[in-house]
């Protein structure tokens, strides 16, 4: 049995399906904590991108779309959000009840506190400040099904004893890349639970890349006006005749 965290928070539901319904087991939504709105999603060359606003706090909302418990091992910038280790699917994660949801507000510091997720410049990101800047700009969720012991074969009606019932890329970004900082501490309660994985490999892997809106526009991921060098004399022409 491996231990995993289960967040002691209210069950919430999400309406956004990652990668246009590609996620079969969970939905992953990034929420702006100031407005409560989900960040817009853009797809580009098979990847999912969201624009972050420097200085704003955000939440990862993961919703279980199945009738069974699942384990969500979650990373930000290549770092496990619970342990702070360089992320691997074999590490600790959050357990979601059937049809349940968890809101992850930050890096877990204890069973009652997290350091808030906040969009920040790459050098001030938690990963960079712990000498691991190489994977800044991506969120990952490795999803595991729970092991289910095999059921004993059901007895036929002829064999059942009396009374038994049947068992039923592109242009380079012009500005500094965005990362996730180690924000102020705030209350967030969790408890331990047992969870036995059905397999060593994730049943599903959801990845979301992020950067500032300006950078995503410059890279051609978000539609926008093409970049053009500024002209110091945009109105240059010969002098016109006066009116009248």
Secondary structure, 3 states (H helix, E strand, C coil): CEEEEEECCCCCCCCCCCCCCCCCCEEEEEEECCCCCECCEEEECCEEEEEECCCCEEEEEEEECCCCCEEEEEEECCEECCCCCECCCCCCCEEECCCCEEEECEEEEECCEEEEEEEEEHHHCHHHHCCCHHHCCEEEEEEEEECCCCCCCCCCCCCCCCCCCCCCCCCCCCCCCEEEEEEEEEECCEEEEEECECCCCCCEEEEEEEEEHHHHHHCCCCCCCCCCCCCCCCCCCCCCCCCC
